């Protein structure tokens, strides 16, 4: 007897039903859950996040590395010291073999626990200083990003929501800051404040404090975030749900807290990794010019400055922090793109 069975015609319908159920499930999720589901499917963003975690953890473990692995003090000169390599004592500062053979050059990379990346002009372990420098660079970038976003959110929200004279005054203040080239403003503030320190009432911030570069970098980028925030608030203020809330007599502060700020939060979150990348570059530039992080503290910018005179003999001293800055900034930018696409998938289409 011939087999008269046929494939079930319900398969396409079942697929369509499954897709509809999936869409209904997505509609029932909160925006943050949907954003996370989109972000975790972005392999480049996840890889960038892993790289960032490795860099942050390695920098936080700098004291353990210096105490138990390299067993050196990365902040003390060691011009007359020596280490043992393959049973032989090797001086940290070695006689120069270039030109007339005058002077000394630091030891190069040993690829061992001690002086893994060699020494700088003061005989200090470059690897240990690189990790300590990462702590300060990441700390300054993170803190200045937080200050910048808080100030920008406050100024941009007030200007866009209240309008009128408030908007005019705040917008003109932003224009004044915007008129200065960002690095010229940062250098000018750094030269004045870091050379003299600052006193605000009973609070005195000394010239070598990390609070000074944090505050300077946090302020100079406020206009670049406040303007997009203001534009976002202006768009929200004219939206239908805000107009409906006003028509119902809901107080303005409640509208601001319940309707405006939650929608502005996504804009600020997108800027976090991008601003951190920009602040790391700015801090490295200021420290390279000796108007950022001050001795005895270290940052990636100060280590690059230390290696400037060793580019032809020990280039790794300057290349190591430079590569660390490149890797961190690249990872932050890739992660920032992923966060932007997750919070607003329409930007990918545009």
N, C-alpha and C positions, 0 to 999 in steps of 0.2 A: 504494500500500500504506500502510495507516495506521501512524502512528508509535506503537509500543507501549512506548517508553522511559519510564521513571518516574524520579523523583528517588531518589537513593541513600538507602537507609534507614540507612546507616552514619553519616550526619552527626551525629545526636544522640549516638550512641555515641562518635563522634570528639571531640565537644565535651566529653562527660563524661570521656573518657580524657585529654584535654588538661587539664581541671581537676584530675583526680587527679594527673597528672604535675606540675602547678604546685604542688599542696599538698605532694607529696613533696619537690620542690625546696626549698620553704620550710622544711619540717621539717629538711632537711639543712643549712640555713644556721645560722650562729651567731646568738645573740640580738642581738648588736651590729649585724650586717649587716641583720637583719630590722628592727631599730629605725631604722636609717638609711634603708631603703627606705620605711618608713612616713613618716618625717619629711620626706623630700624630696618626697613627694606632698602635703604640707601647704603650700599656697601662702601662707597667712598667716604661718606660721612662717618660711618661706624669705624672704619679704619683710621680716619683722622682723629676720632675720639680716643681710640686705643693709643695712638702715638702721643696724644696730649697727656693721657693718664700716665704713660711710661715716663715722659719728661717731668711731670709734676712729682711723681713718686721718687724718681731718682734725685731730684733737687731737694726734696724733703729729707732724704737719707744722707745728705752731705755730711753732717756731723759724724754719723756712724762710719761713712767711708773714710773720712780723714782720721778718725781715731783707731779703727780696727783693720782697715785695708791698706791705705797708703802710709799710715802711721807717721804723718807729718803735720806740721802746723802751716796751713796755706796762707797765713797772714804774717808770718815771720820770715825775714830774710835768712837764707841759708847759703851764703856765698862760699863758705869754707867747708861745707858738708860733703859727705860721700855716701855712696850706697854700694852694696855688694851684688855683683852680677856674675853668675857662673863661678862663684868662689873667689872672684877678684874684686878688690876695692876700686871703685870708679868715682872720680871727683864729679861733683855736681857742675861746677864751672870748669870747663876744659879750655886748654890753650887753642887760640884761633889758628886755623890752617890756611887762611886766605890772606892774600897780599903779602905783607912783610911778616905775618905771623904774630902780630902784636895784639895784646888784649886777650879776652876770654869770651867764650860763648857757652850758654847753658847746655846741659845734656839734652839730647833729642829723645824721642819716644822710646821707652824701653819695652813697651807692651807687656809689662809685668804689673804687679800690685803697686809697687812704688814707682812714681813718676811714669805712669802709664802713657801720658802724652808729653812727657818731657818736663822741663823746667822753664821758667821765664827769666828775665834779666836779673831778678833778685834771688834766683835759686829756689823759687817756690813751686810746688807741685801744680801743674796746669790743670790736671783732671779734677783735683780737689777744689781748686778755685773756680773751675767751670761749674761744678755743682752748686757751690755757694753763690756764685753769680746768678745762676738760674733761679735760686730762691728769691733773691732781691728783685730781679727783673720781672718775675711772675707776680711777686707781691705788689710791686709798683704798678704794673699793668692792670692787675685785678682791682686794686683799691682805687686807682684813678678812673677806671671804667665805671665803677660803682658811683663815685662822686659825680662824674660827668652825666651819667644817666639820671641820677636823682635830681640834679640841678636842671637838666634839660627837660625832664618830665614836669617839674614844678613850673618852670618859666613857660614852656610851650603850652601846657594845659591851661594855665591862667590866662595867657594871651589869647588863645583860641576860644576859650569858653566864655570869658567875661567880655571880651571885645572892648570897643570904645577907647577910652583914655588908657585903660590898663594895657590893651593890645598895642597902642601907639608907643607908650613909654618902653615896654619890654622889647618891642621890635626894634626900636632905635638903639637900645643898649646892645642887642644882638648884632645890629649893623656895625656898631663901633668895634666890637670884637672881631667881626667878620672882615673889617677893613684891613686889619693887620695880617701880613703873611704869617702862617701858623708857626713856622720855625723861628722867624724873626721875633715874634712875641714870646715864644718859649725861651729863646736865648736871652732876651732882654730881662725877663722876669728872673731867670736863673742867675744871671750875673749879679743882679741887685740883691736878691733874697739869699742866695747861697753864700755870698761873700760876707753878708752882715747878719743873717738870721732875721727873725721876725718876732715881735712881741705884741700880743693881743691881750690887753688887760693883764691879768695875773699869769697868763700862759705865755711861756717863752719857748720858741722853737729855735734850737741852735743851728748853726750853718751846716753841720754835717748830718742833720737828721734826714731820714728817708721821707718824712712828712712833707718836706719842701718839694721834691720832684713829684710826689704824689699829687699835691695840691696844684702845682703848676700845670702838669699834664691834664689833670682833671678839669681845669677851668678853660684851657685854650680850645678844647673841642666842643664846648657846650653849644655854640651856635649851629654846628653841623648836625646836631641831634635835635635841638629845640625847634628848628624850622620844620623838619618833617613831622614832628609831634604836633606842632601848631596846625599844620595843614590837615593832619588826621582828625584833630579835635574839631576844626571848622567843618569838615565833612560830616562828622558825627552830629554836630550841633544842628545841622539842617536836615538830618535824616528823619524818617517818618516816626520811628518809635520814640525819638526824643521829643519831637513836636507833639506826639500824642500824650506823652508823660506830662509835658507842660500844660496841655489842654485839660488834663485831669487835675491840675493843681498840685502836683507833686513838688516838694521843695527842690530848689536848684542844687543844694548840696547833696541831696539824695540822688538826683539824676547824675550828678558828677561822680558820685561814689559807685553807683550801681550800673550805670549805662556807659559812661565815658571812659573811666579808668580801666575797666576790664578789657575794653576794646583797644586801648592804647598800649596795654601790657604786651600784646603780641608784637607790636612794632619795636618796643624796647628790648624784648628778648632776642629778636633777630639781630639787633645791633650789638649785643654783648660780645660774641666771638669776633666780630669785625672790628669793634673798638679795641678789644684786647690786642689784636694783631697790630693795629695802628699804634697803640700806646707802647708796645714792646719796641717797635722800630724807633719811635720818638725818644724813649728812654735810652736806648742804645746810642742814638745820635748825640744826645746831650751828655751822656757819660763819656763817650769818646772824645768830646770837646772839653772834658774836665769840669763841666758845669751841671752834672747830674749827680750820680752817686759819688760820695767822697770817701777817700781813704780813712780808716782801714777797711771799710766795706768794699765789696766787689760786686760787679754786675757784668753781664756779657759785653757791654760797651767799654767798661774800664779794662777788661782783659784784652779786647781788641786794641785798645790804645797801648797797653803794655807790649803787645806783639808787633806794633808798628815798626819799631827799630830792628826787629828780628826777621823781617819778611824774607830776606835773602839767605839767612843762616838757619833759622828755626821757624818756618812759615806756619807750622801747626799751632803755634801760640795764638796767632790771629785767626787762623782758619777754623779752629775748633769752636770758638764762640760764634763766629760768623755762620757756620753751618747749623749751630743750635738755634740761632735766630731765624734762619731760613726755614728749618724744619718746623719750628713752632708756629711761625706766621703762616706757612703754607697749610698746616693742619687746621689752624683756626679759620682760615678763609674757606677751606673745603667744608668744614663743619658748619660755618655760617651759611654757606649756600644751601646745605642740606636742611638746616633749621628753617631758613626762609621758605624753601619749597614745601616743607612739612606744614608750616603754619598758614601758608597761603599758596596752595597748589596752582592757582590761576596764574601766578607769576611765571611758572615754567612754560605755560602756553604763550604768554605775552612775550 
